[in-house]
Amino acid sequence: MTEPSIFTRILNGDIPGEILLDTGRVFAIRDINPQAPLHALVIPKTEDYRDVTELASGDPGLLAEMVAAARQLASEHANGEYRLIFNNGASAAQSVFHVHAHVLGNIEENKLVGF
């Protein structure tokens, strides 16, 4: 049996994290190293998918729920405009292998760091 991911541990309340949204199968937290005024992570509650490619082929409906959650966060925190980023693999800066999307909003032109 593998250890729960950091995201699951946050969801379970084992470690602190600011949960911004919970829709049933998806939740969102504020990123601990924000690269924009709105920088949230949208995460499925299941650990069944390591990356977006696995999720897209395994449960496209859940991927659509993640995108809808990103849109809701941007609507509430960033005038509805946002950038959605999935890192897919270690050499693409994925450090937690529990699929998640970065939602960035309120980005000043040419001010985005790290992406």
C-alpha positions in Angstrom: 0.0 0.0 0.0 1.4 3.4 -0.9 1.2 6.5 1.2 -1.5 9.1 0.4 -0.4 12.0 -1.7 0.2 15.4 -0.1 -3.1 16.5 -1.7 -5.1 13.6 -0.1 -3.4 14.4 3.2 -4.6 18.1 2.8 -8.1 17.0 1.9 -8.2 14.7 4.9 -7.0 17.4 7.2 -3.8 15.6 8.1 -1.7 18.7 7.0 -2.8 22.3 6.6 -4.0 23.7 3.3 -6.5 26.4 2.3 -9.3 24.6 0.5 -11.0 27.1 -1.8 -13.5 24.8 -3.5 -15.0 21.4 -3.0 -17.4 20.1 -5.6 -17.8 16.5 -4.6 -15.2 14.7 -6.9 -12.8 17.7 -7.2 -11.3 20.2 -4.7 -9.1 23.2 -5.0 -6.4 24.6 -2.8 -4.3 27.7 -2.8 -0.7 27.0 -4.1 1.9 27.4 -1.3 4.3 29.0 -3.8 2.0 31.3 -5.8 3.2 32.5 -9.2 0.2 34.9 -9.7 -2.3 36.6 -7.5 -4.7 33.7 -8.1 -2.7 30.5 -8.1 -4.8 27.5 -7.1 -4.5 23.8 -7.7 -7.5 21.8 -8.9 -7.3 18.2 -7.8 -9.5 15.2 -8.2 -10.2 13.4 -4.9 -9.2 10.1 -6.4 -5.5 9.1 -6.6 -6.2 6.8 -9.5 -4.5 9.1 -12.1 -0.9 10.2 -12.0 -1.2 12.8 -14.8 -3.6 14.5 -17.2 -2.9 11.9 -19.9 -4.0 9.1 -17.7 -7.0 11.1 -16.5 -8.1 12.1 -20.1 -8.2 8.4 -21.2 -9.5 7.0 -17.9 -12.2 9.5 -16.9 -12.8 12.4 -19.3 -15.8 13.5 -17.3 -13.6 14.0 -14.3 -11.2 16.1 -16.4 -14.2 18.2 -17.5 -15.1 18.7 -13.8 -11.6 20.0 -13.2 -11.9 22.5 -16.0 -15.3 23.6 -14.7 -13.8 24.1 -11.2 -11.0 26.2 -12.7 -13.6 28.3 -14.5 -15.5 28.7 -11.2 -12.4 29.8 -9.3 -11.5 32.3 -12.0 -15.0 33.6 -11.9 -14.8 34.1 -8.2 -11.2 35.4 -7.9 -10.0 36.6 -11.3 -12.7 38.3 -13.4 -13.3 35.0 -15.2 -10.0 35.0 -17.0 -7.3 32.4 -16.2 -4.5 30.2 -17.4 -4.8 26.4 -16.9 -1.6 24.4 -16.7 -1.0 20.7 -16.3 2.6 19.5 -15.8 2.9 16.0 -17.2 6.0 14.2 -16.1 9.1 14.9 -13.9 11.0 16.7 -16.7 8.0 19.0 -17.2 8.1 20.1 -13.5 5.5 17.7 -12.2 6.5 17.0 -8.6 3.4 15.4 -7.2 2.1 12.4 -9.2 -1.5 12.8 -8.3 -3.0 14.7 -11.3 -3.7 18.4 -10.7 -4.1 21.6 -12.6 -2.6 25.0 -11.8 -5.1 27.8 -12.2 -3.5 31.2 -12.5 -5.4 34.5 -12.8 -5.0 38.2 -12.4 -1.7 38.0 -14.2 -0.1 41.3 -15.0 1.4 41.3 -18.6 4.9 39.8 -18.6 4.8 39.3 -14.8 4.3 35.5 -14.7 7.1 33.8 -13.0 8.1 30.1 -13.3 5.9 29.1 -16.3 
